[in-house]
Amino acid sequence: MAKRVLVAARDLFFRAKLQELVRASGAESTREEPYDVAVVELGKPGVADQIRDLVARGTAVLAFGSHVDAGELRAARALGARAVPNSEVESALHALLQA
C-alpha cells in the first residue's frame, strides 16, 4: 500500500514541488488522515503542537525551516521530528519515502 503523506507548506509552488516528489515516489499526497508521513514547515503558529500531535499518533514527521533559525530546528527535533533546513527537505523526504 502506498504511503499517505501530508505536505503542509505555505508557499504554493514549493508545496507543489514536494507533492510531485511524493507522487513520483509512488506515495499519495493527502490532506486527510491517517498519514504515514507529514512534512511540516516551521515558523507558523501552532506548528509545535501539530508536530507533537502527529508524533504521538505514530506519524513520521519531517519538519523544515530556515537554516538561520537553528533554535526552531532543534525544538522540532526535541518534539520527535526529523528537522532539516529548507535546502535539505527534498532529499530528506525522498529518503523517508524510500524507507
VENCOR-V922146 format. One record per pair of residues at least 24 apart in sequence whose ideal C-beta (glycine too) atoms are under 10 Angstrom apart, sorted by the first residue. I is the first residue (numbers start at 1). GAP is how many residues later the second one is. Records with the same first field share a line. If there is no record, write none. Layout:
BEGIN
I->GAP, GAP
END
This chain:
BEGIN
1->27, 35
2->24, 25, 26, 28, 34, 95
3->24, 25, 26, 27, 32, 33, 34, 57, 93, 94, 96
4->24, 25, 26, 28, 29, 30, 31, 32, 33, 34, 55
5->24, 25, 30, 31, 32, 33, 34, 54, 55, 57, 88, 91, 92
6->24, 25, 26, 27, 28, 29, 30, 31, 32, 33, 34, 44, 48, 53, 55
7->24, 28, 30, 31, 32, 33, 34, 55, 86
8->30, 31, 32, 33, 36, 39, 42, 46, 55
9->30, 31, 32, 35, 55, 77, 80
10->31, 33, 34
11->30, 75
14->27, 50, 72, 75, 76
15->24, 26
17->72, 73
18->44, 46, 71, 72, 75
21->68, 69, 70, 72, 73, 76
22->71, 72, 75
24->70, 73
25->68, 69, 71, 72, 73
26->71, 72
27->66, 69, 70, 71
33->24, 26
34->24, 25
35->24, 25, 26
36->24, 60, 61
37->24, 25, 45, 56, 59, 60, 62
38->24, 25, 43
39->24, 25, 42, 50, 53, 54, 57
40->24, 25, 36, 41, 43
41->24, 25, 45, 48
42->24, 27, 30, 31, 33, 34, 39, 41, 43, 44
43->26, 29
47->25, 28, 29, 32, 34
48->24, 27, 28, 30, 31, 33
49->30
50->29, 31
51->24, 25, 26, 27, 28, 29, 30, 32
52->24, 27, 28, 29
53->26
54->25, 26, 27
55->24, 25, 26
56->24
60->36, 37, 39
61->35
62->26, 27, 30, 31, 33, 34, 35
63->26, 29
64->24, 25, 26, 28, 29
65->24
END
